[in-house]
């Protein structure tokens, strides 16, 4: 799936759940943290910046 999405022009970041999560005691909050970290890494790689005016 990652290959197909990348071929369509999407930026793809894969996560190795078996290395980053305790698969015997997984909770949804761990998944949110893992996804958030991946999104931050993508933003860094793409040199995205946050408009400070929207932060209040």
mmCIF file as gemmi writes it, N, C-alpha and C atoms, coordinates in Angstrom:
data_model
loop_
_atom_site.group_PDB
_atom_site.id
_atom_site.type_symbol
_atom_site.label_atom_id
_atom_site.label_alt_id
_atom_site.label_comp_id
_atom_site.label_asym_id
_atom_site.label_entity_id
_atom_site.label_seq_id
_atom_site.pdbx_PDB_ins_code
_atom_site.Cartn_x
_atom_site.Cartn_y
_atom_site.Cartn_z
_atom_site.occupancy
_atom_site.B_iso_or_equiv
_atom_site.pdbx_formal_charge
_atom_site.auth_seq_id
_atom_site.auth_asym_id
_atom_site.pdbx_PDB_model_num
ATOM 1 N N . UNK Axp A 1 ? 0.824 -1.175 0 1 0 ? 1 A 1
ATOM 2 C CA . UNK Axp A 1 ? 0 0 0 1 0 ? 1 A 1
ATOM 3 C C . UNK Axp A 1 ? 0.877 1.252 0 1 0 ? 1 A 1
ATOM 4 N N . UNK Axp A 2 ? 1.96 1.237 0.79 1 0 ? 2 A 1
ATOM 5 C CA . UNK Axp A 2 ? 2.837 2.401 0.846 1 0 ? 2 A 1
ATOM 6 C C . UNK Axp A 2 ? 3.401 2.716 -0.533 1 0 ? 2 A 1
ATOM 7 N N . UNK Axp A 3 ? 3.772 1.693 -1.273 1 0 ? 3 A 1
ATOM 8 C CA . UNK Axp A 3 ? 4.314 1.892 -2.608 1 0 ? 3 A 1
ATOM 9 C C . UNK Axp A 3 ? 3.301 2.502 -3.556 1 0 ? 3 A 1
ATOM 10 N N . UNK Axp A 4 ? 2.068 2.044 -3.485 1 0 ? 4 A 1
ATOM 11 C CA . UNK Axp A 4 ? 1.017 2.579 -4.35 1 0 ? 4 A 1
ATOM 12 C C . UNK Axp A 4 ? 0.726 4.04 -4.017 1 0 ? 4 A 1
ATOM 13 N N . UNK Axp A 5 ? 0.674 4.37 -2.724 1 0 ? 5 A 1
ATOM 14 C CA . UNK Axp A 5 ? 0.419 5.754 -2.33 1 0 ? 5 A 1
ATOM 15 C C . UNK Axp A 5 ? 1.57 6.658 -2.75 1 0 ? 5 A 1
ATOM 16 N N . UNK Axp A 6 ? 2.798 6.189 -2.579 1 0 ? 6 A 1
ATOM 17 C CA . UNK Axp A 6 ? 3.956 6.983 -2.985 1 0 ? 6 A 1
ATOM 18 C C . UNK Axp A 6 ? 3.951 7.206 -4.496 1 0 ? 6 A 1
ATOM 19 N N . UNK Axp A 7 ? 3.554 6.183 -5.254 1 0 ? 7 A 1
ATOM 20 C CA . UNK Axp A 7 ? 3.497 6.301 -6.711 1 0 ? 7 A 1
ATOM 21 C C . UNK Axp A 7 ? 2.448 7.324 -7.148 1 0 ? 7 A 1
ATOM 22 N N . UNK Axp A 8 ? 1.44 7.549 -6.309 1 0 ? 8 A 1
ATOM 23 C CA . UNK Axp A 8 ? 0.4 8.535 -6.612 1 0 ? 8 A 1
ATOM 24 C C . UNK Axp A 8 ? 0.791 9.936 -6.144 1 0 ? 8 A 1
ATOM 25 N N . UNK Axp A 9 ? 1.993 10.084 -5.583 1 0 ? 9 A 1
ATOM 26 C CA . UNK Axp A 9 ? 2.466 11.396 -5.187 1 0 ? 9 A 1
ATOM 27 C C . UNK Axp A 9 ? 2.3 11.739 -3.716 1 0 ? 9 A 1
ATOM 28 N N . UNK Axp A 10 ? 1.812 10.802 -2.925 1 0 ? 10 A 1
ATOM 29 C CA . UNK Axp A 10 ? 1.655 11.051 -1.496 1 0 ? 10 A 1
ATOM 30 C C . UNK Axp A 10 ? 2.984 10.833 -0.788 1 0 ? 10 A 1
ATOM 31 N N . UNK Axp A 11 ? 3.23 11.611 0.274 1 0 ? 11 A 1
ATOM 32 C CA . UNK Axp A 11 ? 4.418 11.413 1.098 1 0 ? 11 A 1
ATOM 33 C C . UNK Axp A 11 ? 4.088 10.305 2.091 1 0 ? 11 A 1
ATOM 34 N N . UNK Axp A 12 ? 4.863 9.244 2.075 1 0 ? 12 A 1
ATOM 35 C CA . UNK Axp A 12 ? 4.565 8.061 2.888 1 0 ? 12 A 1
ATOM 36 C C . UNK Axp A 12 ? 5.636 7.873 3.952 1 0 ? 12 A 1
ATOM 37 N N . UNK Axp A 13 ? 5.213 7.604 5.16 1 0 ? 13 A 1
ATOM 38 C CA . UNK Axp A 13 ? 6.124 7.305 6.265 1 0 ? 13 A 1
ATOM 39 C C . UNK Axp A 13 ? 5.652 6.001 6.895 1 0 ? 13 A 1
ATOM 40 N N . UNK Axp A 14 ? 6.503 5.008 6.905 1 0 ? 14 A 1
ATOM 41 C CA . UNK Axp A 14 ? 6.111 3.731 7.509 1 0 ? 14 A 1
ATOM 42 C C . UNK Axp A 14 ? 6.645 3.658 8.937 1 0 ? 14 A 1
ATOM 43 N N . UNK Axp A 15 ? 5.909 2.96 9.769 1 0 ? 15 A 1
ATOM 44 C CA . UNK Axp A 15 ? 6.309 2.759 11.161 1 0 ? 15 A 1
ATOM 45 C C . UNK Axp A 15 ? 6.404 1.261 11.408 1 0 ? 15 A 1
ATOM 46 N N . UNK Axp A 16 ? 7.415 0.886 12.137 1 0 ? 16 A 1
ATOM 47 C CA . UNK Axp A 16 ? 7.609 -0.519 12.469 1 0 ? 16 A 1
ATOM 48 C C . UNK Axp A 16 ? 6.993 -0.774 13.853 1 0 ? 16 A 1
ATOM 49 N N . UNK Axp A 17 ? 5.731 -1.144 13.843 1 0 ? 17 A 1
ATOM 50 C CA . UNK Axp A 17 ? 4.976 -1.281 15.094 1 0 ? 17 A 1
ATOM 51 C C . UNK Axp A 17 ? 5.612 -2.284 16.043 1 0 ? 17 A 1
ATOM 52 N N . UNK Axp A 18 ? 6.18 -3.357 15.502 1 0 ? 18 A 1
ATOM 53 C CA . UNK Axp A 18 ? 6.768 -4.369 16.376 1 0 ? 18 A 1
ATOM 54 C C . UNK Axp A 18 ? 7.976 -3.838 17.127 1 0 ? 18 A 1
ATOM 55 N N . UNK Axp A 19 ? 8.604 -2.78 16.606 1 0 ? 19 A 1
ATOM 56 C CA . UNK Axp A 19 ? 9.765 -2.201 17.276 1 0 ? 19 A 1
ATOM 57 C C . UNK Axp A 19 ? 9.379 -1.011 18.148 1 0 ? 19 A 1
ATOM 58 N N . UNK Axp A 20 ? 8.328 -0.293 17.78 1 0 ? 20 A 1
ATOM 59 C CA . UNK Axp A 20 ? 7.969 0.943 18.467 1 0 ? 20 A 1
ATOM 60 C C . UNK Axp A 20 ? 6.854 0.786 19.494 1 0 ? 20 A 1
ATOM 61 N N . UNK Axp A 21 ? 6.155 -0.331 19.467 1 0 ? 21 A 1
ATOM 62 C CA . UNK Axp A 21 ? 5.016 -0.533 20.372 1 0 ? 21 A 1
ATOM 63 C C . UNK Axp A 21 ? 5.153 -1.858 21.117 1 0 ? 21 A 1
ATOM 64 N N . UNK Axp A 22 ? 4.578 -1.916 22.286 1 0 ? 22 A 1
ATOM 65 C CA . UNK Axp A 22 ? 4.473 -3.18 23.017 1 0 ? 22 A 1
ATOM 66 C C . UNK Axp A 22 ? 3.212 -3.863 22.519 1 0 ? 22 A 1
ATOM 67 N N . UNK Axp A 23 ? 3.364 -4.793 21.591 1 0 ? 23 A 1
ATOM 68 C CA . UNK Axp A 23 ? 2.208 -5.4 20.929 1 0 ? 23 A 1
ATOM 69 C C . UNK Axp A 23 ? 1.362 -6.252 21.874 1 0 ? 23 A 1
ATOM 70 N N . UNK Axp A 24 ? 1.905 -6.632 23.013 1 0 ? 24 A 1
ATOM 71 C CA . UNK Axp A 24 ? 1.125 -7.416 23.98 1 0 ? 24 A 1
ATOM 72 C C . UNK Axp A 24 ? 0.252 -6.527 24.86 1 0 ? 24 A 1
ATOM 73 N N . UNK Axp A 25 ? 0.604 -5.239 24.945 1 0 ? 25 A 1
ATOM 74 C CA . UNK Axp A 25 ? -0.153 -4.309 25.791 1 0 ? 25 A 1
ATOM 75 C C . UNK Axp A 25 ? -0.418 -3.013 25.049 1 0 ? 25 A 1
ATOM 76 N N . UNK Axp A 26 ? -0.918 -3.111 23.841 1 0 ? 26 A 1
ATOM 77 C CA . UNK Axp A 26 ? -1.113 -1.92 23.009 1 0 ? 26 A 1
ATOM 78 C C . UNK Axp A 26 ? -2.403 -1.194 23.42 1 0 ? 26 A 1
ATOM 79 N N . UNK Axp A 27 ? -2.309 0.118 23.46 1 0 ? 27 A 1
ATOM 80 C CA . UNK Axp A 27 ? -3.476 0.963 23.737 1 0 ? 27 A 1
ATOM 81 C C . UNK Axp A 27 ? -3.54 2.038 22.651 1 0 ? 27 A 1
ATOM 82 N N . UNK Axp A 28 ? -4.712 2.566 22.423 1 0 ? 28 A 1
ATOM 83 C CA . UNK Axp A 28 ? -4.907 3.504 21.321 1 0 ? 28 A 1
ATOM 84 C C . UNK Axp A 28 ? -4.04 4.751 21.466 1 0 ? 28 A 1
ATOM 85 N N . UNK Axp A 29 ? -3.776 5.178 22.698 1 0 ? 29 A 1
ATOM 86 C CA . UNK Axp A 29 ? -2.958 6.376 22.877 1 0 ? 29 A 1
ATOM 87 C C . UNK Axp A 29 ? -1.543 6.165 22.355 1 0 ? 29 A 1
ATOM 88 N N . UNK Axp A 30 ? -1.02 4.95 22.451 1 0 ? 30 A 1
ATOM 89 C CA . UNK Axp A 30 ? 0.301 4.653 21.89 1 0 ? 30 A 1
ATOM 90 C C . UNK Axp A 30 ? 0.298 4.832 20.374 1 0 ? 30 A 1
ATOM 91 N N . UNK Axp A 31 ? -0.787 4.429 19.739 1 0 ? 31 A 1
ATOM 92 C CA . UNK Axp A 31 ? -0.896 4.589 18.29 1 0 ? 31 A 1
ATOM 93 C C . UNK Axp A 31 ? -0.956 6.062 17.902 1 0 ? 31 A 1
ATOM 94 N N . UNK Axp A 32 ? -1.69 6.863 18.67 1 0 ? 32 A 1
ATOM 95 C CA . UNK Axp A 32 ? -1.77 8.3 18.391 1 0 ? 32 A 1
ATOM 96 C C . UNK Axp A 32 ? -0.399 8.964 18.531 1 0 ? 32 A 1
ATOM 97 N N . UNK Axp A 33 ? 0.348 8.572 19.544 1 0 ? 33 A 1
ATOM 98 C CA . UNK Axp A 33 ? 1.688 9.129 19.738 1 0 ? 33 A 1
ATOM 99 C C . UNK Axp A 33 ? 2.595 8.735 18.581 1 0 ? 33 A 1
ATOM 100 N N . UNK Axp A 34 ? 2.538 7.473 18.166 1 0 ? 34 A 1
ATOM 101 C CA . UNK Axp A 34 ? 3.345 6.995 17.051 1 0 ? 34 A 1
ATOM 102 C C . UNK Axp A 34 ? 3.006 7.744 15.765 1 0 ? 34 A 1
ATOM 103 N N . UNK Axp A 35 ? 1.71 7.945 15.514 1 0 ? 35 A 1
ATOM 104 C CA . UNK Axp A 35 ? 1.3 8.684 14.313 1 0 ? 35 A 1
ATOM 105 C C . UNK Axp A 35 ? 1.709 10.147 14.4 1 0 ? 35 A 1
ATOM 106 N N . UNK Axp A 36 ? 1.579 10.741 15.577 1 0 ? 36 A 1
ATOM 107 C CA . UNK Axp A 36 ? 1.98 12.13 15.75 1 0 ? 36 A 1
ATOM 108 C C . UNK Axp A 36 ? 3.467 12.326 15.501 1 0 ? 36 A 1
ATOM 109 N N . UNK Axp A 37 ? 4.268 11.41 16.015 1 0 ? 37 A 1
ATOM 110 C CA . UNK Axp A 37 ? 5.713 11.492 15.786 1 0 ? 37 A 1
ATOM 111 C C . UNK Axp A 37 ? 6.032 11.357 14.302 1 0 ? 37 A 1
ATOM 112 N N . UNK Axp A 38 ? 5.327 10.468 13.605 1 0 ? 38 A 1
ATOM 113 C CA . UNK Axp A 38 ? 5.548 10.294 12.169 1 0 ? 38 A 1
ATOM 114 C C . UNK Axp A 38 ? 5.154 11.562 11.407 1 0 ? 38 A 1
ATOM 115 N N . UNK Axp A 39 ? 4.039 12.175 11.788 1 0 ? 39 A 1
ATOM 116 C CA . UNK Axp A 39 ? 3.615 13.413 11.129 1 0 ? 39 A 1
ATOM 117 C C . UNK Axp A 39 ? 4.61 14.547 11.369 1 0 ? 39 A 1
ATOM 118 N N . UNK Axp A 40 ? 5.142 14.635 12.567 1 0 ? 40 A 1
ATOM 119 C CA . UNK Axp A 40 ? 6.151 15.658 12.849 1 0 ? 40 A 1
ATOM 120 C C . UNK Axp A 40 ? 7.411 15.431 12.021 1 0 ? 40 A 1
ATOM 121 N N . UNK Axp A 41 ? 7.807 14.176 11.856 1 0 ? 41 A 1
ATOM 122 C CA . UNK Axp A 41 ? 8.978 13.861 11.041 1 0 ? 41 A 1
ATOM 123 C C . UNK Axp A 41 ? 8.742 14.226 9.577 1 0 ? 41 A 1
ATOM 124 N N . UNK Axp A 42 ? 7.551 13.926 9.071 1 0 ? 42 A 1
ATOM 125 C CA . UNK Axp A 42 ? 7.207 14.299 7.695 1 0 ? 42 A 1
ATOM 126 C C . UNK Axp A 42 ? 7.262 15.816 7.535 1 0 ? 42 A 1
ATOM 127 N N . UNK Axp A 43 ? 6.685 16.553 8.478 1 0 ? 43 A 1
ATOM 128 C CA . UNK Axp A 43 ? 6.687 18.007 8.419 1 0 ? 43 A 1
ATOM 129 C C . UNK Axp A 43 ? 8.12 18.545 8.42 1 0 ? 43 A 1
ATOM 130 N N . UNK Axp A 44 ? 8.982 17.947 9.223 1 0 ? 44 A 1
ATOM 131 C CA . UNK Axp A 44 ? 10.377 18.368 9.272 1 0 ? 44 A 1
ATOM 132 C C . UNK Axp A 44 ? 11.071 18.092 7.943 1 0 ? 44 A 1
ATOM 133 N N . UNK Axp A 45 ? 10.84 16.9 7.376 1 0 ? 45 A 1
ATOM 134 C CA . UNK Axp A 45 ? 11.458 16.536 6.104 1 0 ? 45 A 1
ATOM 135 C C . UNK Axp A 45 ? 11.01 17.456 4.97 1 0 ? 45 A 1
ATOM 136 N N . UNK Axp A 46 ? 9.752 17.893 5.028 1 0 ? 46 A 1
ATOM 137 C CA . UNK Axp A 46 ? 9.211 18.779 3.993 1 0 ? 46 A 1
ATOM 138 C C . UNK Axp A 46 ? 9.447 20.251 4.3 1 0 ? 46 A 1
ATOM 139 N N . UNK Axp A 47 ? 10.143 20.519 5.415 1 0 ? 47 A 1
ATOM 140 C CA . UNK Axp A 47 ? 10.459 21.885 5.862 1 0 ? 47 A 1
ATOM 141 C C . UNK Axp A 47 ? 9.204 22.739 6.021 1 0 ? 47 A 1
ATOM 142 N N . UNK Axp A 48 ? 8.174 22.153 6.606 1 0 ? 48 A 1
ATOM 143 C CA . UNK Axp A 48 ? 6.936 22.88 6.88 1 0 ? 48 A 1
ATOM 144 C C . UNK Axp A 48 ? 7.149 23.829 8.061 1 0 ? 48 A 1
ATOM 145 N N . UNK Axp A 49 ? 6.439 24.922 8.038 1 0 ? 49 A 1
ATOM 146 C CA . UNK Axp A 49 ? 6.501 25.883 9.13 1 0 ? 49 A 1
ATOM 147 C C . UNK Axp A 49 ? 5.091 26.171 9.619 1 0 ? 49 A 1
ATOM 148 N N . UNK Axp A 50 ? 4.977 26.443 10.904 1 0 ? 50 A 1
ATOM 149 C CA . UNK Axp A 50 ? 3.684 26.781 11.499 1 0 ? 50 A 1
ATOM 150 C C . UNK Axp A 50 ? 3.541 28.302 11.49 1 0 ? 50 A 1
ATOM 151 N N . UNK Axp A 51 ? 2.411 28.77 10.995 1 0 ? 51 A 1
ATOM 152 C CA . UNK Axp A 51 ? 2.11 30.199 11.044 1 0 ? 51 A 1
ATOM 153 C C . UNK Axp A 51 ? 1.81 30.552 12.498 1 0 ? 51 A 1
ATOM 154 N N . UNK Axp A 52 ? 2.685 31.311 13.121 1 0 ? 52 A 1
ATOM 155 C CA . UNK Axp A 52 ? 2.552 31.652 14.54 1 0 ? 52 A 1
ATOM 156 C C . UNK Axp A 52 ? 1.261 32.411 14.838 1 0 ? 52 A 1
ATOM 157 N N . UNK Axp A 53 ? 0.653 33.05 13.865 1 0 ? 53 A 1
ATOM 158 C CA . UNK Axp A 53 ? -0.595 33.79 14.084 1 0 ? 53 A 1
ATOM 159 C C . UNK Axp A 53 ? -1.758 32.871 14.412 1 0 ? 53 A 1
ATOM 160 N N . UNK Axp A 54 ? -1.731 31.628 13.97 1 0 ? 54 A 1
ATOM 161 C CA . UNK Axp A 54 ? -2.852 30.725 14.254 1 0 ? 54 A 1
ATOM 162 C C . UNK Axp A 54 ? -2.725 30.081 15.63 1 0 ? 54 A 1
ATOM 163 N N . UNK Axp A 55 ? -1.576 30.242 16.268 1 0 ? 55 A 1
ATOM 164 C CA . UNK Axp A 55 ? -1.373 29.646 17.588 1 0 ? 55 A 1
ATOM 165 C C . UNK Axp A 55 ? -1.961 30.503 18.701 1 0 ? 55 A 1
ATOM 166 N N . UNK Axp A 56 ? -2.314 31.735 18.391 1 0 ? 56 A 1
ATOM 167 C CA . UNK Axp A 56 ? -2.964 32.593 19.373 1 0 ? 56 A 1
ATOM 168 C C . UNK Axp A 56 ? -2.005 33.349 20.148 1 0 ? 56 A 1
